[in-house]
Each structure stands twice: as structure tokens, then as C-alpha cells.
Amino acid sequence: MLSLLIGLALAQDPDLKPQVMDLLGQMDSPATAEDYQALGEGVDAVLIEVANDDSQPKTKRGRAIQALGYFPSDQSQETLTALLASSDSTLKRKAVFALCIGWGDAALPLVEPALADEDVQVRISTAKALAMIEGDAADTMLTARLEVETEDAVKNAIQKSLGN
């Protein structure tokens, strides 16, 4: 299904992938949600392709993953959720942010395990990402983690996310 989606997107506009790749490659000023959305339909399919392509540089993959948060669809969520199981902590952190950006409260059950990840940086990034979600549910999740967290850096990130 995913390869069909990607194929249809590229068939509609053969210039789409190079345009998306240009946005992903911007170094001085990273592309915004508006930049990606301005390219029209099919951008999410290209982003999914890049996010899953191990031959792409990690920086481009990471940017593609984070940009998927601007395109909250079932396919994007499926891709991001699968990346949460990645052994690559950088990609996992980007997936957490993208889910929080694109799905808000609905992302909480998906990203909650990342608060207990073995990688300290994943836990810190998850705490920061959860701060973007308004409401009591994210705060409750952060407070519960604060009670059992052992790393000072993670505790500090959680406290900052809670506004303490």
C-alpha cells in the first residue's frame, strides 16, 4: 500500500521528489510546514519514502521524519510509530517530535514508552516534545515519569516541560 501511495504521488508530479529533497537539504534555514505544504499533494508520500530509506543521509531522514508531523495521516502515523521502535535514537527522537506536532493528545499513548527509553537523549527529547501538547494528560504523564526518573538531565527536562 505504501509503495502504491509513493508511486501515485510521483506519477502525479515527477518534479515533486527533487523539490522535497531540496527542502530537506536546506542548511541555513530549515524548511517550515508552509514550505512543504506549498508543494501540494503527495509530499507526505515522498517524506515517507525518504524517512524509510537507509541510503539517505541521516540528516535528510531526520528532517523528513520531523516534517511528517506536518502531514497527519494514517500513513504518516504508521511510519512514525514504526520508527519509535528503531535502534537509532536520533530517528526515534525525531519521530516523537513529529507525532506530538501532528497528533497532539492522540500521540500520547504512542510516545509514552519513549519516556522510559534506555537512551537518556530519547527521554529528554520526549519530555521536550510533550511540553508542546497542551492539557493535563501530557502533564500527568510527565509527572509520573518524574517520580521514577533517575537521571538528573531527564528530571531537569521534565521539570522545565512542566514549567517548574
ABEGO torsion letter per residue (X at the ends): XAAAAAAAAAAABAAAAAAAAAAAABAABBBBAAAAAAAEBGAAAAAAAAAABAABBAAAAAAAAAAAAABBBAAAAAAAAAAAABABAAAAAAAAAAAAAAAEAAAAAAAAAAAABABAAAAAAAAAAAAABBEAAAAAAAAAAAAABABAAAAAAAAAAAGX
